[in-house]
Amino acid sequence: MTISARLRELSPAAIHEMIHKHWIVLIDVREPQEHAAERIEGALLFPLSSFDPSALPSLEGREVVFHCGSGKRSAMAVAQCLKRGIAHMAHMTGGIQAWKAAGLPTTR
């Protein structure tokens, strides 16, 4: 099975609901300046440029979901996790761009 076959994609609407139900930990893999300019409230910053899957927070019964600007870097973060044997990861389709297009709130 290829990594792309195991990549779980979630819509911004689904992630919004999961955040409010405390089912997931949302991880932003964009760079610090991108995160500082605009972010999804509650997302933790783990830039892909220095990404270390072993440094991810404890799940505490929640799934880790990654997001970035458009979905490319978050998919790369999932791939890095899968290569290290860390499963149960997903990413947001379309990144923060899709989140905003869906009318969901961001913090500036």
C-alpha positions as semicolon CSV with decimal commas, in nm:
position;residue;x (nm);y (nm);z (nm)
1;M;0,000;0,000;0,000
2;T;0,141;0,341;-0,091
3;I;0,149;0,637;0,142
4;S;-0,097;0,825;-0,079
5;A;-0,339;0,534;-0,047
6;R;-0,325;0,572;0,332
7;L;-0,361;0,951;0,335
8;R;-0,688;1,044;0,504
9;E;-0,831;1,373;0,384
10;L;-1,090;1,569;0,581
11;S;-1,293;1,869;0,472
12;P;-1,270;2,203;0,653
13;A;-1,632;2,165;0,768
14;A;-1,559;1,823;0,919
15;I;-1,248;1,954;1,092
16;H;-1,437;2,255;1,228
17;E;-1,690;2,022;1,388
18;M;-1,419;1,789;1,521
19;I;-1,232;2,082;1,681
20;H;-1,544;2,192;1,867
21;K;-1,611;1,838;1,986
22;H;-1,246;1,805;2,101
23;W;-1,196;1,497;1,882
24;I;-0,875;1,619;1,716
25;V;-0,553;1,810;1,770
26;L;-0,502;2,044;1,474
27;I;-0,138;2,092;1,372
28;D;-0,034;2,382;1,144
29;V;0,278;2,286;0,944
30;R;0,319;2,628;0,781
31;E;0,610;2,853;0,874
32;P;0,598;3,082;1,182
33;Q;0,542;3,400;0,980
34;E;0,244;3,242;0,801
35;H;0,096;3,124;1,130
36;A;0,148;3,468;1,290
37;A;-0,024;3,644;0,999
38;E;-0,337;3,424;1,007
39;R;-0,423;3,101;1,180
40;I;-0,702;2,868;1,282
41;E;-0,778;2,921;1,649
42;G;-0,630;2,644;1,862
43;A;-0,400;2,502;1,594
44;L;-0,052;2,413;1,722
45;L;0,247;2,519;1,513
46;F;0,493;2,250;1,396
47;P;0,662;2,395;1,082
48;L;0,736;2,139;0,812
49;S;1,086;2,287;0,765
50;S;1,182;2,153;1,110
51;F;0,914;1,886;1,147
52;D;0,985;1,598;1,383
53;P;0,699;1,346;1,413
54;S;0,831;1,226;1,750
55;A;0,773;1,577;1,894
56;L;0,398;1,571;1,831
57;P;0,181;1,617;2,141
58;S;0,013;1,333;2,323
59;L;-0,313;1,241;2,155
60;E;-0,513;1,202;2,478
61;G;-0,772;1,004;2,283
62;R;-0,773;1,256;1,996
63;E;-0,652;1,221;1,639
64;V;-0,383;1,446;1,493
65;V;-0,491;1,640;1,184
66;F;-0,247;1,855;0,987
67;H;-0,314;2,166;0,784
68;C;-0,109;2,410;0,579
69;G;-0,182;2,672;0,315
70;S;-0,320;2,452;0,039
71;G;-0,284;2,088;0,149
72;K;0,055;1,999;0,000
73;R;0,274;2,042;0,310
74;S;0,020;1,881;0,540
75;A;0,016;1,573;0,315
76;M;0,396;1,569;0,338
77;A;0,375;1,578;0,720
78;V;0,138;1,279;0,717
79;A;0,382;1,095;0,487
80;Q;0,669;1,164;0,729
81;C;0,461;1,027;1,018
82;L;0,365;0,714;0,825
83;K;0,730;0,652;0,733
84;R;0,813;0,662;1,104
85;G;0,532;0,418;1,186
86;I;0,304;0,681;1,339
87;A;-0,047;0,614;1,212
88;H;-0,392;0,767;1,264
89;M;-0,299;1,093;1,097
90;A;-0,508;1,297;0,856
91;H;-0,489;1,632;0,682
92;M;-0,727;1,904;0,577
93;T;-0,807;1,910;0,208
94;G;-0,722;2,249;0,057
95;G;-0,555;2,387;0,370
96;I;-0,637;2,719;0,528
97;Q;-0,737;2,852;0,185
98;A;-1,025;2,602;0,173
99;W;-1,106;2,677;0,538
100;K;-1,150;3,048;0,457
101;A;-1,339;2,971;0,134
102;A;-1,586;2,773;0,346
103;G;-1,646;3,087;0,555
104;L;-1,482;2,946;0,866
105;P;-1,312;3,182;1,113
106;T;-0,942;3,262;1,141
107;T;-0,741;3,471;1,385
108;R;-0,510;3,747;1,265
